[in-house]
Structures are given as structure tokens and as C-alpha cells.
Amino acid sequence: MEQSWNADQPIYRQIRDRVVELILDGQLAEGEALPSVRAAAADFRLNPLTVLKGYQELSEEGIVEKRRGLGMFVSPDARTRLLQQERQRFLEEEWPRLLERLKRLELDPEELLSGGAQ
């Protein structure tokens, strides 16, 4: 999980978001173990508590599950739930801003989709 950190968002949140990306991209499958907190902290040169906080958010959301003595694993149906959540978030938050920008720039979304915009 190579990562560069964005100063605009807490690192633990960026860890959470990166795991979500890996699940959505199919790089972390349901039932697969996440890197241990210690291993991820060492790889990223972070405090283990920072990594743990990111993992805890995922656990609270039901995206990963803790298995006592074994670590954290991607929950069953995590990808399906994430797709639904991320699609809804995109439609409610990102799409309206994108659409407004397209209008401001006088770009036609249909033309962009067909590859005709220059």
C-alpha cells in the first residue's frame, strides 16, 4: 500500500480511504487479511495508533471484521456495500459540483461522454 499523504485530511482517514480503494479495485478481496497494524505502521513510518484508528473506522462501518488473535479481515459483501455507499456519495456530493463546473465552462456532458469535446 504505497502512499503519499495529503495535508488536507487526517492520515488515519487517508488510510481508511486507501483500504476502501483497494477493496473497490479488487486488490483486497472479501475474507482477505489487512496488513497488521504494526506492519502497516512500519511500512508507512507512522505511529501504530494512527493506523489502528483508520482500521477501527473500517471496523465500525462493517467493512472489515476483527478476528481475535488473527487480525482484521475484509467483511463479506464489503465491496457490494462500498459500491452502493460510494455511488450514493458521488451522486449527492461530487456530481452536483462537477455538473456545475461543466455548465460554467459551457461543456456538454453528452459531448464529453462521446469523446467529441476538444
C-alpha positions in Angstrom: 0.0 0.0 0.0 2.3 2.7 -1.2 1.0 6.1 -0.2 1.8 9.8 -0.2 -0.1 11.8 2.4 -2.4 14.7 1.8 -2.1 17.6 4.3 -5.8 18.4 3.9 -7.1 15.2 5.6 -6.1 13.3 8.7 -3.7 10.4 7.9 -5.9 7.8 9.7 -8.8 8.9 7.3 -6.5 8.5 4.3 -5.6 5.0 5.5 -9.3 4.2 5.7 -9.9 5.6 2.2 -6.9 3.7 0.7 -8.2 0.4 2.1 -11.7 1.2 0.6 -10.0 1.9 -2.8 -8.1 -1.5 -2.6 -11.4 -3.3 -1.9 -13.3 -1.5 -4.7 -10.4 -2.2 -7.1 -10.5 -5.9 -6.2 -6.9 -5.8 -4.8 -8.3 -6.8 -1.3 -10.9 -9.5 -1.6 -13.6 -10.4 0.9 -12.2 -12.6 3.6 -8.6 -11.4 2.9 -6.5 -10.1 5.8 -5.4 -6.5 6.0 -1.8 -5.9 6.8 -1.2 -5.9 10.5 -1.3 -2.6 12.3 2.4 -3.0 13.1 3.4 -3.9 9.6 1.4 -1.0 8.0 2.8 1.4 10.6 6.4 0.3 9.8 5.8 0.4 6.0 4.3 3.9 6.2 6.6 5.1 9.0 3.6 6.0 11.1 2.5 5.7 14.7 0.7 2.4 15.1 -2.2 4.3 16.8 -2.7 6.2 13.6 -3.1 3.0 11.5 -5.3 1.5 14.3 -7.6 4.5 14.2 -8.1 4.1 10.4 -8.7 0.3 10.8 -11.2 1.0 13.6 -13.2 3.3 11.4 -13.4 0.5 8.8 -14.5 -2.0 11.5 -17.2 0.4 12.9 -18.5 0.7 9.3 -18.6 -3.1 9.0 -16.1 -3.0 6.1 -13.6 -5.1 8.0 -14.1 -7.5 10.9 -11.7 -8.2 13.7 -10.8 -11.9 14.3 -9.3 -12.2 17.8 -5.7 -13.2 17.6 -5.7 -13.2 13.8 -6.2 -9.6 12.8 -8.5 -7.7 10.5 -10.2 -9.2 7.5 -12.4 -7.8 4.7 -16.0 -8.5 5.6 -18.4 -10.5 3.4 -20.2 -8.2 0.9 -17.9 -5.3 1.8 -17.3 -4.5 -1.9 -21.0 -4.5 -2.7 -21.8 -2.3 0.3 -19.0 0.1 -0.6 -20.1 0.4 -4.2 -23.6 1.4 -3.0 -22.2 3.9 -0.5 -19.6 5.4 -2.9 -22.1 5.7 -5.7 -24.6 7.4 -3.5 -21.9 9.8 -2.1 -20.8 10.6 -5.7 -24.3 11.3 -6.8 -25.1 13.5 -3.8 -21.8 15.3 -3.3 -19.4 15.1 -6.3 -21.8 15.0 -9.3 -23.6 18.3 -8.5 -20.2 20.1 -8.2 -19.0 18.5 -11.4 -22.2 19.3 -13.2 -22.0 23.0 -12.1 -18.4 23.2 -13.3 -19.4 21.7 -16.7 -22.1 24.4 -17.0 -19.8 27.1 -16.0 -17.3 26.0 -18.7 -20.2 25.5 -21.2 -19.3 21.9 -21.7 -22.0 19.4 -22.7 -21.8 16.2 -20.7 -23.1 14.2 -23.6 -20.4 15.5 -25.9 -17.8 14.7 -23.3 -19.1 11.1 -22.9 -19.0 10.6 -26.7 -15.4 11.9 -26.8 -16.3 14.8 -29.0 -15.2 17.7 -26.8 -11.9 19.4 -27.8 
